[in-house]
Amino acid sequence: TIGWQSRSIATEKECSQHPRLCSMGSEKMLSTRNRQERHTLGTLPETRIRFVRHGEVSTDFNGTFYGGRNVPLSPEGEKKSVELADQLATDPIDLVVTSPLDRTVFLAKSLAEKARAPWVVEENLRELDRGAWSTKTLEEIETDDPGAIARHVADPESGNGPEGEPESVFCHRVWSTVDRLAAEHPGAHLVAVAHAHVIRAVMRRLEDWS
């Protein structure tokens, strides 16, 4: 569990200051304490948000940059999602929030039913849009544009696929959404079903990842 005292809504400039990202696991527990100005609202109760990544996608998309595309879960991904919902439902849950993509909605609906909790779609928890790279393999990208992946690793802000979402815009929408959820649900226990890059963006802010 990580304590997070939220700041004001992140700007896109702030999001672009540390362009490199690190890899991470698929599930993190996030404990947020959202503070407003003391002379107006005082200190709000702690809000706990657990971020969970969706299950395995269809093997048709293995090794591709599917990003924000609406690709389906594999049969194994569906099975594991149901199993994870059973595990998560043993803890108190006040609200389940989910990316709008089918692979996250599947888990969110299953969890909400088992936990007898409401669920809502948060558009801003959608995965990073990879633009022209969407559903292409590393080999295909390198064939079309040699050195593209190395440039992306060195500078995710400007090195994403053509017509892809800039890193700063992506981080801004994720961070502002988490701030809003913490402010709107003080003292609540939330589960957010999202994507790997969304979780990295959250950890980037919490842990000052570069």
Secondary structure, 3 states (H helix, E strand, C coil): CEEEECCCCCCHHHHCCCCCCCCCCCEEEEEEECECCCCCCCECCCEEEEEEECCCECHHHCCECCCCCCCCECHHHHHHHHHHHHHHCCCCCCEEEECCCHHHHHHHHHHHHHHCCCEEECHHHCCCCCHHHCCCEHHHHHHHCCCHHHHHHHCHHHHCCCCCCCHHHHHHHHHHHHHHHHHHCCCCEEEEEECHHHHHHHHHHHHCCC
